[in-house]
């Protein structure tokens, strides 16, 4: 009888423990519809492979990958979905992935969050060419989501899936990175960002991130202001056009980023350019899936994933589609020095 009780207790503990585990399933299609990709190499560069634990209504839930050998799983996943392959080698690097609860200032309860940073490269002749990067914090609102661990696990899966699919077709930069420099790719490539590294910004209108990165304002565009000195119109070759065609403008040495609530001054610190804003100010709407925060339209890497400015619509001027809770908490929002995307840090 004692052995039976001990066995029952062990089974109970095992079942109870299993109920406190949420797995990230990577199983949706990552087919390259154009059949250009030959192989996908996945590099897990996370220093700490433990993703984290989330409080789910008083119970602590561990979030983990369904298959903890993520490299083998993703590479096998690619070949399962891509029977016909091309000539392109894609390398995807998972740099950071953490889940946690965080008590934001002036909030009565903590929010569940996930921090994820993932990048991709085209590999050719032992050189790497940067394709794209997703670097953000996704916020879960416990009042709108019944189970935060499930929600975050699904978001992580969707972001990785969409990021891989987008990497097949996004354009690359023209700068080759040697294999020995790949660990420091950000530092290496950021040296080419003239906006960050030049002592002064060139005045004028920048229609996309790439032109801002290269400090090449578009002379075909000009601005019109109202009597209060606020920019209200964008002019293209003497014809008024949508403000959404503009990434930013520079005047008297200062850059101003277009957002749905007006122009925000872009300031700079050791990490690059940033504005002071919130998801509520920048998101067109709160998304629970699908498109996530990504490259700004017309940016250095294009906008194949992570849709951004709709250049044909005034109502989306400076807005982005985002995933996660449309938080009103304001803070520093960086402008990614390689993609032009917004990087939310909390």
N, C-alpha and C positions, 0 to 999 in steps of 0.2 A: 504494500500500500504506500509505503514511504517513497519507493522508487517511482510509482505511478504519479504521486504528488509532485515529486521533483521534476519528472518528465513534463507534466502538465504546466508546471511553473516555467520551465525552459521554453516550451512551445508558446506560452502566453507572452513571455518576454520577447521572443523572436517575432511573433505576429505584431505585438505592440510596436516594436522597433521598426518593422517593415512599414507600418502605417505612418511612420514619421520620416519617411524617405520620399523625395520627389525626384524623378529622373528626367533629364533632358534628352528627348528622343530626336535623333537626327535621321529622319526617314522620308521627308518630303522630296520630291524630284529635284535633282540638280542637273538636269539634262542641259547640255549645251546645244540649243536648237539649231545652231548654224554648223555644228560639227567641226569647229576649228581647233578645239583643245585636245591635245594628245594625252596629257597626263596632268594630274593635280597632286602636288606635293604639299602636305600639311605639316607645319612645324609648330609644336606646342612649346612656346618660350616662357610660359608662366613660371615664375620662381616658386610659387606656392600652388600646387595642383588642387588643393582643397578649395572648392567654390564658396562654401559658407553655409550658415544656418539662419533660417528665418523663423520668426515667431508667428505662428498661425493660430490666432485666437487662444493663446495660452499654451499651445503645444509648439515645441521646437522641432522644425523640419529641416533635415539636411538635404541640400540640393547637390546632385552629382550627375555626371554623364551616365547614360545607360551603359555604355561601354567605356570604361576608363582609359582604355588604350585608344585615345582620340585620334591619334595619327593614323593608325591602321584602319580604324572605323571610317574616317572621312575618305581616305584614299580608296578603300574598297567600295564605299558608297558611290564615289565618282564612276568607277568602272562598271558598277551594277547599272547605273543610269545612262551610261554612255558607251554603247556597243560600237558605234561608229565614231572614230576619233580623227583629229586632224594633225597639225604639226606644231601647235603652240603648247608650251609648258607653262603652267600657272603654279605659282607658289603662294600659299596662304599661310600667314603667321598669326597665331593667336597669342597676343602679347599680354592680355590682362583679362581676367574674368572673376568677379567677386559678387556675392550677394550679401546684404546686411540690412539691419534696421537702423534708421537714423532719425533722431528727434530734431526736426528743423526748428529754427527760432520762431517763437510766437505760435507754435502748433501744439495742440493739446495731446496729440498721440504721435508715435513714431510712424514713419512710412517705410515700407519695404522697398529696397532699391537694388539694382544691379549695375555694376560698372563693367563695361566691356570695351576692349580695344582690340581691333583685328585689322590686319593690313594685307595687301596682295601685290604680287609682282609678276611680271613676265620674265621668264628665264631664257636667255639665248646666248650660246657660246660662253657659258660660265659667267655671264654678266646678268645683273638684275635690273629691271626697269619698273619703276613704281607705277602701280595702277590706281589703287584707291586705299582709303582708310576709313574705318568707322570707330570713333572714339567718343563715347558718351555714357551718361548715367540715365537709366530708365527708372522712372518713379511709378510706384503702385499705390493707388489711393484705397485704403482699406474700407472706406465707406461705399466704394463703387465695385470693388472686387471681392468676391466671397472667400477665395483662397489665394493669398498672395504667392505662396510657393509655386502653385500650379501656373498662375499667370506669368510669373517671371521665367519659369522653365520654358513655357511656350514662346515668350518673347525672345529668349536667348536662341532657341531653336530657329525661330523665324529670321532673326537677324543674321545668323550664320548662313542659313540657307540662301536668303536673298543676296547677301554679300558675295557669296561664291558665284551665284548665277550672274550677278552684275559684273563681276570681274572678267567674265568671258569676253564681254563686248566693249568695256570701257577703254578709252584711249590711254596711251602711256605717255610719260614724260620723255624728253629726249636725252636725259642724263643717265648714263650707265653706271651701275654700282657694282663693284667687284664683290665676290663672295666674302672676302675678308672684311668688307665694310658694311655688310648687310645688317649687322647688329646695331650699327650706329647710323642707319639710313636717314633718320630724321635730321640729325645734326648735319650730315653730309648734304642732303638735298636742300635744307633750309638756307644753306649758304648762297643758293642761287635766287632766293627770294629778295628781289631788289627793294620791294616795299619795306620789308623788315630790316634789311641791312643798310640801305642808303640813309644818309643823315637827314635828307629832306624828301618829302613826297612831291611829285610833279602835279601841278594844278590841272584840273580838268575833270571830265566825266569818264568813268570806267564802266563799260557795259557788261563786263564779266570779271570773274576772279582772275582768270589768266592774264588779262590786260593789267590788272592791278599788281599782280605778282611780278610781271615784267616791267611795270611802270611805263605803260604805253597808253595814255589816255586817248580816247577817240575824238578827234577834232571835228567830226561831223555832228557832234552833240553839244548842246548848250543848255543853260538853265534860265528859267524865268522866276523872279521872286515877287511876292506881294509887297504891300506898303510897309509891312512889319519886318521885311527882310527874310521871310521864310520862303524856301524853294517850293513852288506850287506846280511848275510845269517843266517838262523835258521836251526840248526841241531837237528834231532830227532834220537837218537840211531845210530849215525854215518851216517845217511842219510839226505841229504838236503831236507827240506820241505818248505811249504809256510810260509812266514812271517805272513800271516793272521791268523795263528794258535796261535799267541802270542797276549796277551792283553797288556803286558808291560814287561819291565825288570828293574832290580835294580842293579846298579853298584856303588861302593864306596859310598853307603848310599843314592844315588839319584835314583829316579824312572823316567823312560822314556816311554812315551805313544806312541804306534804306531799310526800314522796318514797317510793319503795318500800323504802327502808332506814331510814325514820323521818322525823322532822321536822327540817329544816335551817333554822337561823336565816337570815333574809334581812337582809343588810347593805346599806349604801348608800354609793356614792361619786358622783363627778361624772357618771358614766355611767348611774346608776340603781341599781336593786336587783339583787343577785346572791346566789347561794349558792356554796359550795365543794363541788364534786362531780365526777362523771365520767359518761361515757356508760354504763359498765357498771352504775352505780348507778341510772341514770334510764331506760334503755331496757328495755322489756319483753323484747325479744329483738333480736338483730342481724338487720337486713334487708338484702337485696341489691337490693331494688327495691320498687315499690309505694308504700306510705304513707311519708311522710317527716315529719321534725320540724316541727310547725306549731302553730297556735293551740290553746290549751288549751280543752277543752270548756266551752261556756258563756261563752267569752271575749268580748272586745269585738267581734270579727269573726266569732264563731261557730266551728264546727269542720267546715266543709264539706270542707276539705282538711287534711292534716296531722293525722291523728287523734290524740287525746290520751287523757285520762282516760276510762275506761269506768266511768261512774257506777253501773253495776249490778253491779260486780264488785269484791270485796274484794282479790282477788289482783292487781289492777292499780292498787291505791291509789297515786296520785301518779305512775304510770308513763306513759311515752310510747312510741309506736312510732317508731323512727328508722331512717335509712338509713346505710349505711357500717359501718365496723368498730366493734364494741362495746368501745372502748378503756377500759382501767382507769386511765388517767392522770387524776389529779385536778387541778382548777384552777378558776378563776373561771368560773361559768356565769351569764350575765346573764339577767334576766327582761325580755323585750322590753317597753319602756314603752308600746307601742301595741297589742300583741297578747297579751301574757302568755306567749308562747312562750319556750322555752329558746334561748339564743344561745351556741353553743360557739365559742370563738375559737381553739382549737388542736386 
